[in-house]
Amino acid sequence: MPKVRAVINHPKDRSMPFTKHLAGLVAAIAALAFSASPAWAQANPKTEKILVVVSSLDKKAPNLVGGFWFPELTHPVEVFDKAGLDYDVASPNGGLAPFDGFDLKDEATLDFWTSPRHRSKLANSIKLSNVDPSKYAAILLVGGHGPMWDFVNNPDLIGIVRKMYESNGIVSAVCHGPAGLIHVTLSNGENLIKGRRLTGFTAEEEVARQYDKMVPFELESALKKAGALFEEAPIFENKVIVDGRLITGQNPASAKALGEAVVKALQAKTL
């Protein structure tokens, strides 16, 4: 496999600028990707497939990449792989989605990056408007700051989440991913998250990373305003909340545990 020169970001550092090196890294994914579909992934797509949604936002500031936070994709995918569960990647615009937090010192990221099948899924993400929700048993909304712009009030995403939840599917989100749940209303007119226990990237965590003045709104306050019963751990510590078929994780440190909770919920449905 050709060697790739990469800009390495620490998973907790959200301040890396959007440089031409990162742009080259992004382009390299598309160049390396090719299609692959193992036989086990074809066995039962309704019960075994997960829809992983990432942001398409290029930049959150003139010199800062937007998109999704890479470990919040790779850590759940690592869990899905070990459980024998297949997944697809989708995004608002489709195709290769921009990302931040790429770190080859992280084992899950390294495993993802060196898998042609995983690179292919990322390089060829499905446009949300083309997603068939009936093919999936669960959905995961990946964080990073991008969702604060292109997950919010997104009619395609709202429709997918509603249909999956009302079809007994599992809805999950991590970090800033719950931004995509704020405006999801069910067929009865009720907000999906009203009166539900959940978590997400906290106001305190946003301030600690000095992004509170940059984001278009405060996620924690918006979730509470929508009626959610927001819970949190100390900043940057793992916390996952399971409220029936709604599963949320607070921050990047929660990504693996959230993946494990999704797998456990899916396995419980098949018993």
N, C-alpha and C positions, 0 to 999 in steps of 0.2 A: 504493500500500500504506500502511495507517495507520502512523504513527510509534509506536515503542515506547520507553518510558523504561526504561533498563537500568542495573543495577548492574554496573560494570565491575571485574572481578577480574584481577589479574596472574596469568598462568598458573602462576607458581611460588609464589603465595601461597595456601596452603591454610587460612588463618586467618580468612576472611571469615565473619561471623556469618550465621545464617539469619534474614534480616530480612523485614519485610513487603514491602520493595521487590523482593526476589528472588522472594517468593511471587507478587507481581503479574506479574513477568516470566514465571514458569512458567505462570501462567494465560493469559498473552498468547499463548503458543504454540498452545494449544488453540483459542483464538479465531481465530487467523490460519490455522490448518492446513486444507487441503482435499486430497482424494484426487487423485492423478495417477499414471499409469502409462504411460511411453513405450513405443512399439512395440518398440524394441530390447530392452527388459527381458523381453519375452514370448518372445524367440527360442529360448532354451535354458536354462530355469530350473535344470536339474540341474547344468549345468557352469558357469553364469555367475552364480549367486546366492550371496551370502554372508550368513550369519546373524550379526548384531552384537548381543551381549548386554550390557545395562547393568543396574545395580543399581536396586532399588526402595526402598532404605532412605531414609526421610525425613530423619532426623537421626542424626549420629554422636555428638553431645553436645547438651545442652539448648539451646545457642545456636549450634550449628554444623550446617550442611546436610550430609547424607550423600550418597547417590546416586553419580553417576559424574562423572569429570573431563571437562569438555566438549571440550577439544582432543583428547583421546584417542578421541573419536568423530569429530570433524570432519576431523582430519588424515588418517586412513585413508580416510574417505569421499571426500575430495578426490582421493586416489590412485585409488580405485575408479572414480570418475567419469571420470577421464582415460583409464582403461583400458577403459571401456565395460562395466563390471561392475555389476550391480544388487545390491541388498542389502535385507534387512528388519531392523528393530530388534525385539528381544524383551527381556522383563524378567520377573523372578519374579512380579510382580503384574499385569503388563499395563498398558496405558494410558500416560498421560504420566508419565515417570520423572523424579524430582528430580535436579538437577545443580548442580555447582559449577564455578568456573573459566571463567565466560562472559565473553568479552572481544572486543568488536567491532573492536578494533584488530588482532586476529589475522585475517589474510586468509581462511584456511580457515573460521574460525567465521563471518565475515561472509558468505561465499559460501553456507554452509549455512543461515544464518538467513534470508537473502533468497530462498531457494528454497522455494516452497510444497510441492514434492514431498518435500524432506528434512524440513521441519517436520511434514508429515503423518505421515511414518514415525515420528518421535519421539513425536508426540502420541498415536499409536495403536499403540504397541508391542504385540507379540503376547505374550500370557501364555505363559510357558514350558511349562505343562502342555498348551497347545494347539499347540505347534510340531510340525511334521512334518519330522524330520531329513532325510528322503529328498529334500527339495526343494533342499537346499543342498550346495555343493561345499566350503565352508569355514565355519569359525566363528571369530569374534573376541570374546574376553572383554575388555571395556573396564574400565579401572581407575577410580581414585577410591577413597575409603575404604569406600564401601558394600559392595563385594564381600567385605570381611573379615567381614561379618555374613551377607549373604543369598546369597552364592555357595557358601559352605562347607557341605559335607554336604547340598547341595540335591539331592534325588533326581531332580527333573525335569532339572536341568542335567547331572547326572552321566550320566543315561540318554541325553541328546542327544549329549553329547561322545563317549560310548562308541560309540553307533551310527554317528556320523559318522566317527570314526577307523577303525572296523572296516569301513566301507564305502569305504575309500580316500580319505576326506576330509582336509582340512587343518585342524589345530587350532592356534589362535593366541591369545595373551593378552598384555596390556601392563600394566606397572606393578603394581597390586594385583590385576589380573585373574587372574593365575595362582593366586590363592586358590581359584578354582573348579576347579582341576586336582588339588588335594591328595588328594582322596578318590576320584578316578576310577579304578575298576578295570575291566579288560577281561574278556572272557568266559572267558579262561583263568585268571582270578583274580589276575593280575599288575597292580600299580599302573602306570598309564599313564606316569608320570614317573620310575619307578624306573630308575636307571642312565642317564637321559637328560640331556643338556646343556640347560640353560635359564637364564633370568634373570628378575628381577622387582625391585620396589622393595626396596632393600636396608635392612638394619638401620641402617646409618650414615645413609642418607637420612632414615629415619623419625626418628632422633634429631635430625638437623639441622633438621627442621620441628617438633620438640618434640611429636610425636604418639606417641612410643614408649610413653607411660604411658596413652594413651587407647585405642589399638587393642586388640582382644580377644586378640591373640597376635602374635608376631613372624613376619612372612611368610617371611623368609629362612630362619629356623631350621626352620619347619614344612615348607618345601619340601625342605630337606636331610634332615629326619627321614623324609620320605616316600621318600627314596632318590635325589632329584635331584642332579645334578652342577651345583651353582650357580656361575655365573660373573658377574662384575660389572666395570663400568668405574668410574672416579672418579665421585663423587657428581654426579648431575644431568647427566651426559654421555650422549650417545646410545650405546646398545648393543643390538644385536639378535642373537639366537642362532637359527640354523636347524639343527635336528637331525631330518633326514628330514622328515616331515609335521608336526612339532611346532615352532612358531615363537613365540618370546617376545621382548618388549621390556622394558627395565629401568625406564623412567620416562616422563613426558610428552615429553621430548626425543626419545624413540625412536618415537613414535607414527607419524610419517610413514614412517620407514624400515621399520617393521614392516609397514605397509600395502603398501609396495613389495615386501617379501619375500613377502607373501601372493600378490600379483599374479604375481610371477615364478614361484612354485610352481604356481599354477593354470595359467599359460601352459605350463609345462614338462609338465604332465599331458596337454595337448592335442596335443603334438607327436608 
